[in-house]
Amino acid sequence: MRLQVRVASPRKVPEVQDRAYVKSAVREAEPVLDQLRGAGVAVDKSQVTLSRLTETLTLDARTGKVEAHAFRFAFLIPNGGQNITYTQDVSEENRGVFGGRIALPPGVS
């Protein structure tokens, strides 16, 4: 079973930043915006466009456990009449059962 949310058309960040599925993308972009500002790019979050976002959870239909997760997004950051495109594509899969022992490291309680 797949659950998916998508921002289908480009939106300025202030228009969508309060949506739960957009908050993660905005949080991930903040350090990049800070680095760009440090490099002299005058950018305000209100100018940034979320050009695409897709988050997909694949669940085991029998157990409801997450089998896979994919999170993809892209921002357009205005600079000098053009755009800097910042993208992230993160995916993860859960396979099998871990047979090892999980324990805290020595000295940690």
Secondary structure, 3 states (H helix, E strand, C coil): CEEEEEECCCEEHHHHCCCHHHHHHHHHHHHHHHHHHHCCCCCCHHHCEEEEEEEEEEECCCCCCEEEEEEEEEEEEEECCEEEEEEEEEEEECCCCCCCCCCCCCCCC
